[in-house]
Amino acid sequence: MGLVHANISLSNPRLPNLNKIEVVSLVDSGAFTLCIPEHVKIQLQLEELEKREVTLADGKKQLVPFVGPIQINFENRMTFTGALVLGNMVLLGAIPMEDLDVIIHPLKQKLMVNPESPNIATGLVI
């Protein structure tokens, strides 16, 4: 399977009059969180909540800002989360994808709303 990208919108729920931004995100089920570049943090005027240590793909550790809250919209789905400020493009990880109730279609190489629940996001609470 190749790389999967998705069009999502990001906004700052603390500043509802601020325009949302439309971005193309890399969809990565091997990553946990949402990662955004510095320019997205600046555009959305997101507040740094703390620093977090992350382990990069090459095994190196790095201290990065954790910001939020941030609202993610994809098709008829919406969720709130925090984001790591890291890299030069938006990366959509497994936790916000689970909360959005979306799946990666491997054959079509695209992100899509869960076909088992097309009208409303569902989740497992145990």
C-alpha positions in Angstrom: 0.0 0.0 0.0 1.3 3.5 -0.9 0.9 6.7 1.0 -2.6 7.8 1.8 -3.6 11.5 1.9 -6.9 13.1 3.0 -8.4 16.6 2.8 -9.3 17.7 6.3 -10.1 21.1 7.9 -8.6 22.3 11.1 -9.9 25.0 13.4 -9.4 26.5 16.8 -12.6 26.0 18.8 -11.5 28.7 21.3 -11.6 31.2 18.5 -14.7 30.5 16.4 -14.4 33.7 14.4 -11.0 32.6 13.1 -11.2 31.0 9.7 -10.6 27.2 9.5 -7.9 26.0 7.3 -8.1 23.3 4.7 -5.1 21.0 4.5 -4.0 17.8 2.8 -2.8 15.5 5.6 -0.7 12.3 5.4 -2.8 9.5 7.0 -0.7 7.3 9.1 -2.3 4.5 11.2 1.2 3.8 12.6 1.4 7.2 14.3 -0.7 7.9 17.4 -1.6 11.6 17.3 -2.2 14.6 15.1 1.0 16.4 14.1 1.0 19.9 12.6 3.8 22.2 11.3 4.6 25.4 13.0 2.8 27.6 10.4 -0.5 25.8 11.2 -0.1 26.5 14.9 0.5 30.1 14.1 -2.4 30.4 11.7 -4.8 28.9 14.2 -3.4 30.8 17.1 -3.1 27.6 19.1 -1.9 27.7 22.7 1.1 25.6 23.7 -0.2 23.5 26.6 3.1 21.7 27.4 6.2 20.1 25.9 6.2 16.4 25.1 9.1 14.0 24.3 8.4 12.0 21.1 10.4 9.2 19.5 10.9 9.7 15.8 10.9 7.0 13.1 14.7 6.9 13.2 14.6 6.2 17.0 15.8 9.7 18.0 14.0 11.5 20.8 12.9 15.1 20.5 11.1 17.6 22.8 8.2 19.3 20.9 5.3 21.6 21.8 1.8 20.1 22.4 -0.9 22.5 21.4 -4.7 22.6 21.5 -7.5 22.3 21.5 -7.9 21.7 17.8 -11.0 20.7 15.8 -10.7 18.3 12.9 -13.4 17.9 10.3 -13.5 15.2 7.7 -16.6 14.7 5.5 -19.5 14.4 8.0 -17.2 13.7 11.0 -15.7 16.0 13.7 -13.5 15.6 16.7 -11.4 17.6 19.1 -7.8 16.8 20.0 -4.4 18.2 20.8 -1.5 18.2 18.3 2.2 17.9 18.4 4.0 20.7 16.5 6.4 18.7 14.4 7.4 18.3 10.7 6.5 20.2 7.6 3.0 18.7 6.8 -0.1 17.6 8.7 -0.1 14.0 9.8 -3.3 12.4 10.9 -2.6 9.5 13.4 -4.6 6.6 14.7 -6.2 8.2 17.8 -8.0 11.0 16.0 -8.9 8.6 13.1 -10.5 6.3 15.7 -12.4 9.2 17.2 -13.6 10.3 13.7 -14.7 6.6 13.0 -12.9 6.6 9.7 -11.0 3.8 8.0 -8.2 3.5 5.4 -9.3 1.7 2.3 -6.2 -0.1 1.2 -7.2 -0.8 -2.4 -8.4 2.7 -3.1 -5.6 4.2 -1.0 -7.9 6.7 0.6 -9.4 7.7 3.9 -13.1 7.1 4.1 -16.0 7.3 6.6 -16.6 3.9 8.2 -19.2 2.2 5.9 -20.7 0.3 8.9 -21.7 3.7 10.3 -22.0 6.2 7.4 -24.3 8.7 9.1 -22.9 9.0 12.6 -19.6 8.2 14.2 -19.6 5.2 16.5 -17.1 4.2 19.2 -16.4 1.4 21.6 -16.7 2.2 25.3 -15.5 -0.5 27.6 
